[in-house]
Amino acid sequence: MKFSTADRRAPQVHEVQTPHAIVRYPDSFVASEYDGAELVLTLRDRQDGFQPNLVLTAVESTAPLTDASAAAILASSQQHPGARVVGVDLWDENPDATLARARCITFVYPAGATDVVVTKTVWATGTHHVHLSASATPAQLGAVGPVFSWIAAQLRLTADAGEVEAAARSVGAAPADADASTRVGFPLEALSAFAPPPFATTAPVVSAAALTALRAGASRSRRGLASAILPRRVRTTDATTELLAAGFIDEGAALTPTGTAVASALGARQPLLVARVRRGGRAAVLVAFAGPRGVVIAHDPSIGELNGGAAIADPERRHIALVVPEHVPAFVAAWIGLEPFWPIDDAEPMTVSTRDLEAAVDSSTGGWADVLLQGAGSERFDAVIPGRGWKRVTAPVDGVHELVADPSRAVYTFLVDLCARALEEGPASPAR
């Protein structure tokens, strides 16, 4: 590698040249080499837990960009079990040539008590596939995410620009999305093959009455009792049977550590976030509460499960999952059915009236859905349209909404930001 200071007046920015790229990075990062990588960037100041990093690699291949992207998406789950792709976006766009010379793939995978979010930028040069992979936990993204994006935007390939553009315009072996390719004017790989598996509900079902009994039991420990235990009056009711089956109490009706954590979170005055999905005349709701021992997610079966006939919603009974805060964005992304799509704006602004949107979501044949996410004083509203992906729904003007194609990773990023803002404020005080 060849190092230099990019600007004598701004010594905090460094530049390094590898066989396939010239990379600029701030002084807050340090560069090193590892086997199998041309460059590794890590923060100069060591972090607690996971260490955010960027890794530049190159593999020999003459396959075009569509194949490079498809291979990188496929490798995400092969290299990281449980990975979920939450965005595939166009990158390194050349407006003059009406071309995107790279792809930006975002996926998240579980790693113990946290998640790791990877943003992988992929180029094809005609001789190699070049990858810049940036990794951090959801909690770290607020600080390092903008820096990751800046480094990726500053990267310059050493390959001939004409060869890079030719690789971006070529059709490869990966199946193409004919409609999306026609709309942008260059080949785009089909993303349907990379849709994650449908959300499968596994959390126990607990009634509102049982949760009330659980909270009553938890309150007994705050009154100076030796241990939290269900009130005697409910120990012979169905609520006790439910809580025992869920693992929230033991055979003696004392709250388990999980039960105590659930009761504590449910005592929060305000939810961490609320999600609602509607499709085919049905609606599913998810509400998350943050407590000192984890986040409780109370949810209906997903809209896919409801419309597929695999489950029935019951407003008096919800699935109760206890998860660590870092897992919340990915959990919600899976529950709302987020999957990769091409975020392409149409030539003319796409609009829909409030009445037509309601009718489309209520229809059992059109396939439209809408997704509402709320929390920490912010809100995001999307329409999910067959063949067009997710479109952000703007506030109505004279009863008409504009449908905007944000980057496909924007929905997951919103969930990360929403959770971060809410958790920074700390769990809300328990209701008395």
C-alpha positions as CSV (number, residue, x, y, z in Angstrom):
1,M,0.0,0.0,0.0
2,K,1.1,3.6,-0.7
3,F,0.2,6.2,2.0
4,S,0.0,9.9,1.7
5,T,-1.5,12.9,3.4
6,A,-4.3,14.0,1.0
7,D,-4.2,17.7,2.0
8,R,-1.4,19.5,3.8
9,R,-4.0,22.0,5.2
10,A,-6.2,19.1,6.4
11,P,-3.8,16.5,7.8
12,Q,-6.7,14.7,9.5
13,V,-7.5,13.1,6.1
14,H,-5.3,10.3,4.8
15,E,-5.1,8.5,1.5
16,V,-3.9,5.0,0.7
17,Q,-3.6,3.3,-2.6
18,T,-4.1,-0.5,-3.0
19,P,-3.9,-2.5,-6.2
20,H,-7.6,-1.8,-6.9
21,A,-8.6,1.4,-5.2
22,I,-7.6,4.7,-3.8
23,V,-9.2,5.2,-0.3
24,R,-9.4,8.4,1.7
25,Y,-10.2,8.2,5.4
26,P,-10.1,10.5,8.5
27,D,-7.5,10.4,11.1
28,S,-10.0,8.8,13.5
29,F,-9.3,5.6,11.7
30,V,-6.1,3.6,11.3
31,A,-5.1,1.4,8.3
32,S,-3.7,-2.1,8.4
33,E,-3.4,-5.2,6.2
34,Y,-4.7,-8.7,6.8
35,D,-4.5,-11.8,4.8
36,G,-7.2,-11.8,2.2
37,A,-7.8,-8.1,2.4
38,E,-6.2,-5.2,0.6
39,L,-7.0,-2.7,3.4
40,V,-8.6,-2.8,6.9
41,L,-9.7,0.4,8.6
42,T,-10.5,0.4,12.3
43,L,-11.1,3.2,14.8
44,R,-8.0,4.6,16.4
45,D,-9.8,4.6,19.8
46,R,-10.8,1.1,20.8
47,Q,-14.5,0.7,21.5
48,D,-16.3,-1.5,24.0
49,G,-17.5,-4.7,22.5
50,F,-17.7,-4.9,18.7
51,Q,-15.0,-2.9,16.8
52,P,-16.4,-0.9,13.8
53,N,-14.4,-1.6,10.7
54,L,-14.1,-1.2,6.9
55,V,-12.5,-4.0,4.8
56,L,-11.5,-3.6,1.2
57,T,-11.2,-6.9,-0.8
58,A,-11.0,-7.9,-4.5
59,V,-11.7,-11.2,-6.1
60,E,-10.7,-12.1,-9.7
61,S,-13.7,-12.2,-12.0
62,T,-14.7,-11.0,-15.4
63,A,-18.4,-11.2,-14.6
64,P,-20.4,-8.0,-14.8
65,L,-21.8,-5.9,-12.0
66,T,-25.2,-7.7,-11.8
67,D,-23.3,-11.0,-11.1
68,A,-21.0,-9.3,-8.6
69,S,-24.0,-7.9,-6.7
70,A,-26.0,-11.2,-6.8
71,A,-22.9,-13.1,-5.5
72,A,-22.4,-10.6,-2.7
73,I,-26.0,-10.8,-1.6
74,L,-25.9,-14.6,-1.6
75,A,-22.7,-14.7,0.3
76,S,-24.2,-12.6,3.1
77,S,-26.2,-15.5,4.5
78,Q,-23.6,-18.1,3.7
79,Q,-20.9,-16.2,5.6
80,H,-23.2,-15.0,8.4
81,P,-26.0,-17.4,9.4
82,G,-29.2,-15.6,10.1
83,A,-28.3,-12.6,7.9
84,R,-31.2,-10.5,6.5
85,V,-30.8,-8.2,3.6
86,V,-32.5,-4.9,4.4
87,G,-31.5,-2.9,1.4
88,V,-30.0,-3.0,-2.1
89,D,-29.3,0.4,-3.6
90,L,-27.7,2.0,-6.6
91,W,-24.3,3.5,-5.9
92,D,-21.6,5.5,-7.6
93,E,-24.1,7.0,-10.1
94,N,-23.0,8.8,-13.2
95,P,-25.9,11.2,-14.1
96,D,-24.3,12.1,-17.4
97,A,-24.2,8.4,-18.4
98,T,-27.5,7.5,-16.7
99,L,-25.7,4.6,-15.0
100,A,-24.9,3.3,-11.5
101,R,-21.4,1.8,-11.4
102,A,-21.9,0.0,-8.1
103,R,-24.3,-1.5,-5.7
104,C,-24.7,-0.7,-2.0
105,I,-26.0,-3.8,-0.1
106,T,-27.1,-3.5,3.5
107,F,-27.6,-6.6,5.6
108,V,-27.8,-7.4,9.3
109,Y,-26.9,-10.5,11.2
110,P,-27.0,-11.6,14.8
111,A,-23.8,-11.8,16.8
112,G,-24.5,-12.9,20.4
113,A,-26.2,-10.1,22.3
114,T,-26.0,-7.7,19.5
115,D,-26.6,-7.3,15.8
116,V,-24.0,-6.3,13.2
117,V,-25.0,-4.1,10.3
118,V,-22.9,-4.5,7.2
119,T,-23.0,-2.0,4.3
120,K,-21.2,-3.6,1.3
121,T,-20.4,-1.5,-1.7
122,V,-19.7,-3.6,-4.8
123,W,-18.0,-2.7,-8.1
124,A,-17.0,-4.8,-11.1
125,T,-14.0,-3.7,-13.1
126,G,-14.0,-6.3,-16.0
127,T,-11.2,-8.2,-14.2
128,H,-12.2,-8.1,-10.6
129,H,-15.1,-7.7,-8.2
130,V,-14.1,-5.0,-5.6
131,H,-15.9,-4.9,-2.2
132,L,-15.8,-2.3,0.5
133,S,-17.6,-3.7,3.6
134,A,-18.4,-1.4,6.5
135,S,-19.5,-3.1,9.8
136,A,-20.9,-1.7,13.0
137,T,-23.6,-2.5,15.6
138,P,-26.9,-0.6,15.4
139,A,-25.9,1.5,18.5
140,Q,-22.7,2.5,16.7
141,L,-24.2,3.5,13.4
142,G,-25.2,7.0,14.5
143,A,-21.5,7.9,15.1
144,V,-19.7,5.9,12.4
145,G,-22.4,5.5,9.7
146,P,-21.9,9.0,8.1
147,V,-18.1,8.4,8.1
148,F,-18.6,5.0,6.5
149,S,-20.7,6.7,3.7
150,W,-18.1,9.4,3.2
151,I,-15.3,6.9,2.8
152,A,-17.3,4.8,0.3
153,A,-18.2,8.0,-1.7
154,Q,-14.5,9.1,-1.8
155,L,-13.2,5.7,-3.0
156,R,-11.8,5.7,-6.5
157,L,-11.1,2.5,-8.4
158,T,-7.7,2.2,-10.1
159,A,-9.3,0.4,-13.0
160,D,-10.1,2.1,-16.3
161,A,-13.4,4.0,-16.0
162,G,-14.6,2.8,-19.3
163,E,-14.1,-0.8,-18.2
164,V,-16.1,-0.2,-15.0
165,E,-18.9,1.3,-17.0
166,A,-18.9,-1.5,-19.4
167,A,-19.2,-4.0,-16.6
168,A,-22.1,-2.0,-15.2
169,R,-23.9,-2.1,-18.6
170,S,-23.3,-5.8,-19.3
171,V,-25.8,-8.6,-18.8
172,G,-24.5,-11.5,-16.8
173,A,-25.6,-14.9,-15.7
174,A,-27.7,-13.6,-12.7
175,P,-31.4,-13.4,-13.6
176,A,-32.4,-9.8,-14.5
177,D,-35.3,-7.7,-13.4
178,A,-36.6,-6.8,-16.8
179,D,-39.1,-4.2,-15.7
180,A,-36.6,-2.4,-13.4
181,S,-33.9,-2.6,-16.0
182,T,-36.1,-1.0,-18.6
183,R,-37.1,1.8,-16.2
184,V,-33.4,2.8,-15.4
185,G,-31.9,2.0,-18.7
186,F,-29.2,-0.5,-17.6
187,P,-29.3,-4.1,-16.3
188,L,-30.5,-4.7,-12.8
189,E,-30.4,-8.1,-11.1
190,A,-33.6,-9.6,-9.9
191,L,-33.9,-9.3,-6.1
192,S,-36.9,-11.6,-5.7
193,A,-34.6,-14.6,-5.4
194,F,-33.0,-13.0,-2.3
195,A,-36.1,-12.3,-0.3
196,P,-35.6,-13.5,3.3
197,P,-37.8,-16.2,4.7
198,P,-41.2,-15.0,5.9
199,F,-41.5,-14.0,9.5
200,A,-42.4,-17.0,11.7
201,T,-44.0,-16.2,15.1
202,T,-42.4,-18.2,17.9
203,A,-43.0,-16.1,21.0
204,P,-45.6,-17.3,23.5
205,V,-49.1,-16.0,23.4
206,V,-50.3,-14.3,26.6
207,S,-53.6,-12.6,27.3
208,A,-54.0,-9.1,28.6
209,A,-55.4,-10.5,31.8
210,A,-52.4,-12.7,32.4
211,L,-50.0,-9.7,31.8
212,T,-52.0,-7.7,34.3
213,A,-51.5,-10.5,36.8
214,L,-47.8,-10.6,36.0
215,R,-47.4,-6.9,36.6
216,A,-49.3,-7.3,39.9
217,G,-46.9,-10.0,41.0
218,A,-43.9,-7.8,40.1
219,S,-45.3,-5.0,42.1
220,R,-45.2,-7.2,45.3
221,S,-41.4,-7.2,45.2
222,R,-41.5,-3.4,45.3
223,R,-43.5,-3.5,48.5
224,G,-40.7,-5.2,50.4
225,L,-41.6,-8.8,49.9
226,A,-38.8,-11.4,49.6
227,S,-39.6,-12.3,46.0
228,A,-42.1,-11.3,43.3
229,I,-45.0,-13.7,43.2
230,L,-48.4,-13.7,41.7
231,P,-51.2,-12.5,44.0
232,R,-53.0,-15.4,45.7
233,R,-56.3,-14.6,44.1
234,V,-55.0,-15.3,40.6
235,R,-53.0,-18.5,41.2
236,T,-55.8,-20.8,40.3
237,T,-56.9,-18.9,37.2
238,D,-56.1,-19.4,33.5
239,A,-53.7,-16.5,33.8
240,T,-51.4,-18.7,35.9
241,T,-51.5,-21.5,33.4
242,E,-50.6,-19.0,30.6
243,L,-47.7,-17.4,32.5
244,L,-46.3,-20.8,33.4
245,A,-46.4,-22.0,29.8
246,A,-44.7,-18.8,28.7
247,G,-41.9,-19.3,31.2
248,F,-42.8,-16.1,33.1
249,I,-43.4,-17.8,36.4
250,D,-42.3,-21.1,38.1
251,E,-44.4,-23.8,39.6
252,G,-44.7,-21.9,42.8
253,A,-46.1,-18.8,41.0
254,A,-42.9,-16.8,41.6
255,L,-41.8,-14.7,38.7
256,T,-38.8,-16.0,36.8
257,P,-36.1,-13.6,35.7
258,T,-37.7,-13.5,32.2
259,G,-41.1,-12.7,33.8
260,T,-39.6,-10.0,36.0
261,A,-38.0,-8.4,32.9
262,V,-41.2,-8.6,30.9
263,A,-43.3,-7.1,33.8
264,S,-40.7,-4.3,34.3
265,A,-40.8,-3.3,30.6
266,L,-44.6,-3.4,30.4
267,G,-44.7,-0.8,33.2
268,A,-43.2,1.8,30.9
269,R,-45.4,4.9,30.5
270,Q,-44.7,5.1,26.7
271,P,-43.8,2.5,24.1
272,L,-40.4,2.5,22.4
273,L,-42.1,2.1,19.1
274,V,-45.4,1.1,17.4
275,A,-45.8,-0.6,14.1
276,R,-48.9,-1.3,12.1
277,V,-49.2,-3.2,8.8
278,R,-52.4,-3.4,6.7
279,R,-53.0,-5.6,3.7
280,G,-56.0,-7.3,2.2
281,G,-58.4,-5.9,4.7
282,R,-56.5,-7.2,7.7
283,A,-54.2,-5.3,10.1
284,A,-51.4,-6.4,12.4
285,V,-50.0,-4.4,15.3
286,L,-46.7,-4.5,17.1
287,V,-45.8,-2.5,20.2
288,A,-42.3,-2.5,21.9
289,F,-41.6,-1.4,25.5
290,A,-38.1,-0.7,26.9
291,G,-37.2,-1.8,30.4
292,P,-34.0,-2.1,32.4
293,R,-33.6,-5.8,31.5
294,G,-34.5,-5.8,27.9
295,V,-37.2,-4.8,25.3
296,V,-40.6,-6.5,25.3
297,I,-42.2,-6.8,21.9
298,A,-46.0,-7.4,22.1
299,H,-47.2,-8.3,18.6
300,D,-49.9,-9.9,16.5
301,P,-48.9,-12.6,14.0
302,S,-47.3,-10.9,11.0
303,I,-49.5,-9.7,8.1
304,G,-48.1,-12.5,6.0
305,E,-49.2,-15.1,8.6
306,L,-52.6,-13.5,8.8
307,N,-53.2,-13.3,5.1
308,G,-51.8,-16.8,4.6
309,G,-54.2,-18.3,7.0
310,A,-51.4,-19.5,9.3
311,A,-52.7,-17.5,12.3
312,I,-55.6,-15.4,13.6
313,A,-55.2,-12.0,15.3
314,D,-56.8,-11.7,18.8
315,P,-56.7,-8.2,20.3
316,E,-56.9,-9.7,23.8
317,R,-54.0,-12.0,23.3
318,R,-50.6,-11.1,21.8
319,H,-47.2,-12.8,21.4
320,I,-44.7,-11.5,23.9
321,A,-41.0,-11.6,23.0
322,L,-38.2,-10.3,25.2
323,V,-35.2,-9.2,23.2
324,V,-32.0,-7.2,23.7
325,P,-32.2,-3.6,22.4
326,E,-29.7,-4.2,19.6
327,H,-32.0,-6.9,18.1
328,V,-35.1,-4.7,18.0
329,P,-34.6,-3.0,14.5
330,A,-34.0,-6.4,12.8
331,F,-36.9,-8.0,14.6
332,V,-39.3,-5.3,13.5
333,A,-37.9,-5.3,10.0
334,A,-38.7,-9.0,9.7
335,W,-42.1,-8.6,11.2
336,I,-43.2,-5.9,8.8
337,G,-41.9,-7.9,5.9
338,L,-39.0,-5.7,4.8
339,E,-37.1,-7.3,1.9
340,P,-34.8,-5.9,-0.8
341,F,-36.4,-3.9,-3.7
342,W,-35.2,-1.4,-6.3
343,P,-36.0,2.2,-5.1
344,I,-36.7,3.7,-8.5
345,D,-38.6,7.0,-9.0
346,D,-40.9,7.1,-12.0
347,A,-40.5,9.7,-14.6
348,E,-43.6,11.5,-13.4
349,P,-44.2,11.8,-9.6
350,M,-46.3,8.9,-8.4
351,T,-49.4,10.0,-6.4
352,V,-52.4,8.5,-4.7
353,S,-55.4,9.9,-3.0
354,T,-56.2,9.0,0.6
355,R,-59.4,7.3,-0.5
356,D,-57.6,5.2,-3.2
357,L,-54.8,4.2,-0.9
358,E,-57.3,3.0,1.7
359,A,-59.2,1.1,-1.0
360,A,-56.0,-0.5,-2.3
361,V,-54.9,-1.6,1.1
362,D,-58.4,-3.0,1.9
363,S,-58.6,-4.9,-1.4
364,S,-58.1,-8.6,-1.3
365,T,-56.7,-8.8,-4.8
366,G,-54.4,-5.8,-5.5
367,G,-51.6,-6.8,-3.1
368,W,-51.0,-3.3,-1.8
369,A,-50.0,-2.9,1.9
370,D,-49.2,0.1,4.1
371,V,-46.7,0.2,7.0
372,L,-46.8,2.8,9.7
373,L,-43.9,3.2,12.1
374,Q,-44.0,5.6,15.1
375,G,-41.9,6.4,18.1
376,A,-39.6,9.0,19.8
377,G,-41.7,11.8,18.3
378,S,-41.2,10.7,14.7
379,E,-43.2,8.7,12.1
380,R,-42.7,6.9,8.8
381,F,-45.5,5.8,6.6
382,D,-44.9,3.6,3.5
383,A,-47.0,2.0,0.8
384,V,-45.8,-1.4,-0.4
385,I,-46.8,-1.8,-4.0
386,P,-46.3,-5.0,-6.1
387,G,-43.6,-4.4,-8.7
388,R,-42.6,-1.0,-7.3
389,G,-41.4,-1.9,-3.8
390,W,-41.7,0.4,-0.8
391,K,-42.7,4.1,-1.3
392,R,-42.7,6.7,1.4
393,V,-46.1,8.3,1.7
394,T,-46.0,12.0,2.2
395,A,-48.5,14.1,4.1
396,P,-51.6,14.7,1.9
397,V,-52.1,17.9,0.0
398,D,-55.8,18.4,-0.9
399,G,-56.3,14.7,-0.2
400,V,-53.4,13.5,-2.4
401,H,-50.2,11.8,-1.3
402,E,-46.9,11.7,-3.2
403,L,-45.2,8.3,-3.2
404,V,-41.4,8.8,-2.9
405,A,-38.7,6.2,-3.6
406,D,-36.3,6.5,-0.7
407,P,-33.1,4.3,-0.7
408,S,-34.3,0.8,0.2
409,R,-32.2,0.8,3.4
410,A,-34.0,3.9,4.6
411,V,-36.7,1.8,6.4
412,Y,-34.2,-0.2,8.5
413,T,-32.2,3.0,9.1
414,F,-35.3,4.7,10.4
415,L,-35.9,1.9,12.8
416,V,-32.3,2.1,14.1
417,D,-32.5,5.9,14.5
418,L,-35.9,5.7,16.2
419,C,-34.7,3.1,18.7
420,A,-31.5,5.0,19.4
421,R,-33.3,8.2,20.2
422,A,-35.8,6.5,22.4
423,L,-33.2,4.4,24.3
424,E,-30.9,7.5,24.8
425,E,-33.7,9.0,26.8
426,G,-33.8,5.9,29.0
427,P,-36.7,3.6,29.8
428,A,-39.8,5.6,30.7
429,S,-40.7,5.5,34.4
430,P,-43.0,2.7,35.4
431,A,-46.7,3.6,35.7
432,R,-47.8,3.5,39.2
